[in-house]
Amino acid sequence: SSIVLYLLYTLQVQDMQKLMVEFPDYPNVLIRMFNMCIKEPETHLAVFVIEREGLARLDFIQNMEYKFVELLSCNFVMSPEDVVRQHIGFRYNTVKSRLSLVTARLQDLESLIKVKNPSLLLQINKAQQGKDKANSSTMSSRSKAFT
């Protein structure tokens, strides 16, 4: 089974950075910094450092041939466990509702095909059963490799 690590940190905005932008423009500055890291990874870096005390820091760094220059540093604090649980619950419920919508749409489509073209539905079901058997044999061989 896979282990999913879910971390939630909250940004702490402080006046210590002496930023030249107003607070409402701060998200745009962060977006621009992330985009620079994506577009120019050889010259712009984003480094997220997690410390043991529940603190973290995101540093935006520019590589200027002869030295690294810190452009912006954002401090974070680990969110309380109940906030993390709320986020996980919200995301789980969102995915669960999307799954039910897709499942309902698939059932509607299956009903429509059953009425309009029953032989096509049989072919689709046979093809799906073949895929299911192939997937189950692949999964069992993988699990045997780990034991």
C-alpha positions in Angstrom: 0.0 0.0 0.0 1.1 3.5 -0.6 1.7 6.0 2.2 0.3 9.5 1.6 1.9 12.3 3.5 -0.5 15.2 3.9 1.1 18.4 5.2 -0.7 21.6 5.6 1.2 24.8 6.4 -0.2 28.3 6.9 1.7 31.3 5.5 2.8 33.8 8.1 3.0 37.3 6.6 5.2 39.6 8.5 6.4 43.2 7.9 10.0 42.1 8.5 10.6 41.5 4.8 10.3 45.1 3.8 8.4 44.3 0.7 7.7 47.0 -1.8 4.2 45.6 -2.6 0.9 46.1 -0.8 -0.7 43.1 0.8 -3.4 42.7 -1.9 -0.7 42.3 -4.5 1.2 39.6 -2.5 -0.5 36.6 -4.1 0.4 37.9 -7.5 4.0 38.3 -6.4 4.0 34.7 -5.3 2.4 33.5 -8.5 5.0 35.4 -10.5 7.9 33.9 -8.4 6.5 30.3 -8.9 6.1 30.9 -12.6 9.7 32.1 -12.9 10.8 28.9 -11.1 8.8 26.9 -13.6 9.9 28.8 -16.7 13.5 29.3 -15.8 14.6 26.5 -13.5 18.3 27.0 -14.2 18.2 30.6 -12.8 15.3 30.6 -10.3 14.8 28.1 -7.4 12.1 27.6 -4.9 13.3 25.8 -1.7 10.8 24.6 0.9 12.5 23.8 4.2 10.5 22.0 6.9 11.9 22.2 10.4 11.2 19.9 13.3 9.3 22.4 15.5 6.4 22.7 13.0 7.9 25.7 11.2 8.8 25.9 7.6 10.2 28.4 5.1 9.9 28.9 1.4 12.8 30.6 -0.2 12.8 32.0 -3.7 16.4 32.2 -4.9 17.9 33.5 -8.1 21.2 32.0 -9.5 23.2 34.9 -10.8 26.3 33.1 -12.2 28.6 34.4 -9.4 26.2 34.0 -6.4 22.8 33.1 -5.2 20.4 35.9 -4.3 17.5 35.4 -2.0 14.6 37.2 -3.6 11.8 36.4 -1.1 11.4 34.2 2.0 8.0 33.1 3.2 7.6 31.7 6.7 5.0 29.0 7.4 3.7 27.3 10.5 2.2 23.8 10.6 -1.6 23.9 10.7 -3.4 22.3 13.6 -4.5 18.7 13.2 -8.3 19.6 13.1 -7.7 22.0 10.2 -5.7 19.2 8.4 -8.6 16.8 9.0 -11.1 19.3 7.6 -9.1 19.7 4.5 -8.7 16.0 4.0 -12.4 15.5 4.6 -13.3 18.2 2.1 -11.1 16.8 -0.5 -12.3 13.2 0.1 -16.0 14.3 -0.1 -15.2 16.3 -3.3 -13.7 13.2 -5.0 -16.5 11.0 -3.7 -19.2 13.2 -5.2 -17.3 13.4 -8.5 -17.1 9.6 -8.5 -20.8 9.3 -7.9 -21.6 11.8 -10.7 -19.3 9.9 -13.1 -20.8 6.6 -12.0 -24.4 7.9 -12.6 -23.4 9.2 -16.0 -21.8 5.9 -16.9 -25.0 4.0 -15.8 -27.1 6.4 -17.9 -24.8 5.8 -20.9 -25.0 2.1 -20.3 -28.8 2.2 -20.2 -28.9 4.2 -23.4 -26.5 1.7 -25.2 -28.6 -1.2 -23.9 -31.7 0.3 -25.5 -30.1 1.5 -28.7 -27.5 -1.2 -29.4 -27.5 -4.2 -27.1 -24.8 -6.1 -29.1 -22.4 -3.1 -28.6 -23.0 -3.3 -24.8 -22.1 -7.0 -24.8 -18.9 -6.3 -26.8 -17.9 -3.5 -24.3 -18.6 -5.8 -21.3 -16.5 -8.6 -22.8 -13.6 -6.2 -23.6 -13.8 -4.9 -20.0 -13.8 -8.4 -18.5 -10.7 -9.2 -20.5 -9.0 -6.0 -19.2 -10.0 -6.8 -15.7 -8.5 -10.3 -15.9 -5.3 -8.9 -17.3 -5.1 -6.3 -14.6 -5.7 -8.9 -11.8 -3.0 -11.2 -13.1 -0.6 -8.3 -13.3 -1.4 -7.3 -9.8 -1.1 -10.8 -8.4 2.3 -11.2 -10.1 3.5 -7.9 -8.6 2.4 -8.9 -5.1 4.2 -12.2 -5.5 7.4 -10.3 -6.4 7.2 -8.3 -3.1 6.7 -11.4 -0.9 
